[in-house]
């Protein structure tokens, strides 16, 4: 009986943690790029680390075709422009 209760508690805790991890992956990028740092991205490079400057403080990324992105979220940024070359947030 005790083992079954512990199993139920562990399963409930695992379910409670899973949505929190998914929500953090979909969080919005910072409002401006004035911190001169980048959050961790899976593609592209941090523009600040490679001596690149954004066009303005709201630019999110520079695409590989040199177009500018103002995405609120990192998911799908520059998807129709051959991907992200440099991130600024």
Backbone as CSV, one residue per row, in Angstrom:
resi,resn,N_x,N_y,N_z,CA_x,CA_y,CA_z,C_x,C_y,C_z
1,UNK,0.816,-1.186,0.000,0.000,0.000,0.000,0.871,1.265,0.000
2,UNK,1.912,1.256,0.816,2.801,2.405,0.887,3.513,2.630,-0.442
3,UNK,3.968,1.538,-1.076,4.640,1.669,-2.374,3.715,2.258,-3.425
4,UNK,2.457,1.833,-3.398,1.497,2.351,-4.366,1.260,3.843,-4.147
5,UNK,1.179,4.272,-2.908,0.993,5.688,-2.590,2.187,6.508,-3.057
6,UNK,3.388,5.992,-2.830,4.585,6.687,-3.282,4.623,6.780,-4.803
7,UNK,4.218,5.717,-5.484,4.203,5.723,-6.949,3.235,6.773,-7.474
8,UNK,2.106,6.910,-6.839,1.109,7.913,-7.244,1.657,9.316,-7.017
9,UNK,2.318,9.544,-5.917,2.886,10.860,-5.611,3.993,11.214,-6.609
10,UNK,4.853,10.272,-6.921,5.937,10.515,-7.872,5.370,10.806,-9.263
11,UNK,4.358,10.066,-9.682,3.731,10.291,-10.987,3.079,11.672,-11.044
12,UNK,2.417,12.071,-9.987,1.781,13.390,-9.942,2.822,14.502,-9.996
13,UNK,3.931,14.315,-9.311,5.001,15.318,-9.330,5.604,15.432,-10.729
14,UNK,5.778,14.319,-11.409,6.336,14.335,-12.767,5.404,15.077,-13.716
15,UNK,4.109,14.884,-13.579,3.150,15.582,-14.428,3.114,17.072,-14.128
16,UNK,3.335,17.446,-12.904,3.331,18.860,-12.528,4.550,19.580,-13.074
17,UNK,5.668,18.898,-13.193,6.908,19.516,-13.667,6.935,19.605,-15.183
18,UNK,6.358,18.661,-15.904,6.412,18.621,-17.367,5.839,19.873,-18.019
19,UNK,4.652,20.379,-17.645,4.150,21.599,-18.286,5.028,22.808,-18.003
20,UNK,5.653,22.880,-16.846,6.529,24.009,-16.531,7.728,24.024,-17.465
21,UNK,8.292,22.879,-17.794,9.420,22.816,-18.712,8.992,23.211,-20.111
22,UNK,7.813,22.785,-20.540,7.317,23.136,-21.863,7.018,24.627,-21.950
23,UNK,6.496,25.202,-20.888,6.182,26.628,-20.888,7.440,27.470,-20.952
24,UNK,8.511,27.047,-20.305,9.737,27.841,-20.334,10.380,27.829,-21.708
25,UNK,10.166,26.770,-22.495,10.727,26.705,-23.836,10.014,27.667,-24.780
26,UNK,8.784,28.044,-24.478,8.009,28.908,-25.346,7.934,30.335,-24.824
27,UNK,8.790,30.706,-23.922,8.742,32.051,-23.360,9.196,33.075,-24.381
28,UNK,8.722,34.268,-24.226,9.043,35.351,-25.155,10.477,35.820,-24.959
29,UNK,11.033,36.369,-26.017,12.368,36.951,-25.946,12.288,38.284,-25.211
30,UNK,13.420,38.807,-24.723,13.410,40.120,-24.056,12.859,41.204,-24.994
31,UNK,12.301,42.259,-24.444,11.681,43.316,-25.243,12.698,44.064,-26.101
32,UNK,13.880,44.319,-25.569,14.910,45.019,-26.337,16.219,44.245,-26.277
33,UNK,17.134,44.599,-27.144,18.418,43.898,-27.216,19.555,44.732,-26.638
34,UNK,19.305,45.469,-25.578,20.303,46.372,-25.029,21.223,45.738,-23.988
35,UNK,21.011,44.441,-23.659,21.861,43.787,-22.651,23.180,43.309,-23.251
36,UNK,23.298,43.283,-24.557,24.515,42.836,-25.253,24.861,41.385,-24.943
37,UNK,23.841,40.582,-24.679,24.011,39.147,-24.492,22.888,38.442,-25.239
38,UNK,23.019,37.153,-25.422,21.981,36.367,-26.093,21.519,35.241,-25.184
39,UNK,20.227,34.921,-25.283,19.745,33.720,-24.615,20.234,32.531,-25.424
40,UNK,20.200,31.349,-24.842,20.725,30.169,-25.538,19.777,29.760,-26.662
41,UNK,20.303,29.693,-27.886,19.531,29.291,-29.058,20.170,28.035,-29.660
42,UNK,19.360,27.249,-30.359,19.882,26.027,-30.969,20.483,26.269,-32.342
43,UNK,20.148,27.371,-32.987,20.690,27.699,-34.305,21.247,29.114,-34.286
44,UNK,22.086,29.419,-35.238,22.635,30.767,-35.334,23.675,31.056,-34.266
45,UNK,24.270,32.210,-34.382,25.318,32.649,-33.459,24.870,33.901,-32.729
46,UNK,25.435,34.156,-31.580,25.154,35.397,-30.860,25.887,36.532,-31.577
47,UNK,25.132,37.463,-32.105,25.727,38.567,-32.856,26.685,39.399,-32.027
48,UNK,26.353,39.595,-30.747,27.215,40.405,-29.882,28.591,39.767,-29.732
49,UNK,28.649,38.447,-29.663,29.926,37.749,-29.500,30.767,37.783,-30.768
50,UNK,30.127,38.094,-31.907,30.845,38.130,-33.188,30.929,39.541,-33.752
51,UNK,30.870,40.516,-32.872,31.043,41.936,-33.208,30.066,42.433,-34.266
52,UNK,28.848,41.926,-34.215,27.788,42.397,-35.096,26.881,43.319,-34.300
53,UNK,26.311,44.290,-34.951,25.412,45.226,-34.277,24.028,45.159,-34.931
54,UNK,22.979,45.212,-34.111,21.629,45.207,-34.678,21.294,46.559,-35.303
55,UNK,20.303,46.562,-36.190,19.879,47.804,-36.839,19.259,48.770,-35.831
56,UNK,18.545,48.235,-34.839,17.941,49.054,-33.784,17.739,48.183,-32.547
57,UNK,17.215,48.765,-31.472,17.136,48.005,-30.222,16.021,46.974,-30.192
58,UNK,15.160,46.906,-31.219,14.089,45.917,-31.261,14.407,44.739,-32.176
59,UNK,15.504,44.788,-32.900,15.845,43.695,-33.808,16.154,42.428,-33.011
60,UNK,15.519,41.331,-33.377,15.693,40.056,-32.703,16.844,39.269,-33.308
61,UNK,16.882,39.223,-34.640,17.867,38.391,-35.326,18.139,38.931,-36.732
62,UNK,19.277,38.511,-37.280,19.579,38.768,-38.681,19.539,37.411,-39.385
63,UNK,18.764,37.330,-40.441,18.620,36.070,-41.166,19.814,35.857,-42.087
64,UNK,19.943,34.631,-42.593,21.060,34.292,-43.486,21.019,35.052,-44.808
65,UNK,19.836,35.528,-45.222,19.741,36.335,-46.439,19.841,37.834,-46.122
66,UNK,20.296,38.152,-44.922,20.541,39.512,-44.417,19.266,40.321,-44.170
67,UNK,18.108,39.681,-44.152,16.897,40.391,-43.755,16.863,40.463,-42.224
68,UNK,16.047,41.370,-41.702,15.980,41.612,-40.264,14.708,40.995,-39.710
69,UNK,14.789,40.411,-38.525,13.629,39.807,-37.871,13.334,40.528,-36.564
70,UNK,12.042,40.721,-36.315,11.577,41.331,-35.071,10.679,40.359,-34.303
71,UNK,10.963,39.074,-34.387,10.136,38.036,-33.765,10.032,38.219,-32.257
72,UNK,8.834,37.937,-31.735,8.629,37.972,-30.288,9.112,36.680,-29.648
73,UNK,9.106,35.575,-30.410,9.550,34.270,-29.927,10.634,33.748,-30.865
74,UNK,11.513,32.929,-30.354,12.603,32.415,-31.180,12.161,31.323,-32.139
75,UNK,11.053,30.658,-31.843,10.571,29.568,-32.687,10.100,30.106,-34.035
76,UNK,10.650,29.572,-35.108,10.243,29.963,-36.451,10.896,31.223,-36.982
77,UNK,11.764,31.835,-36.221,12.424,33.048,-36.671,13.255,32.765,-37.915
78,UNK,13.079,33.564,-38.939,13.807,33.464,-40.217,13.540,32.146,-40.950
79,UNK,12.409,31.518,-40.695,12.146,30.217,-41.308,12.016,30.305,-42.829
80,UNK,11.580,31.417,-43.372,11.485,31.585,-44.825,12.661,32.377,-45.396
81,UNK,13.696,32.559,-44.599,14.874,33.312,-45.020,16.157,32.516,-44.801
82,UNK,16.089,31.216,-44.912,17.230,30.296,-44.811,17.795,30.172,-43.402
83,UNK,17.053,30.568,-42.372,17.482,30.411,-40.996,18.158,31.643,-40.419
84,UNK,18.514,31.552,-39.149,19.109,32.688,-38.427,20.624,32.665,-38.586
85,UNK,21.180,33.818,-38.912,22.641,33.952,-38.954,23.139,34.474,-37.610
86,UNK,22.555,35.572,-37.115,22.964,36.153,-35.832,21.731,36.465,-34.984
87,UNK,21.805,36.125,-33.700,20.800,36.502,-32.715,21.273,37.743,-31.980
88,UNK,20.333,38.597,-31.590,20.676,39.767,-30.782,19.938,39.791,-29.453
89,UNK,19.179,38.756,-29.148,18.457,38.664,-27.878,18.627,37.278,-27.316
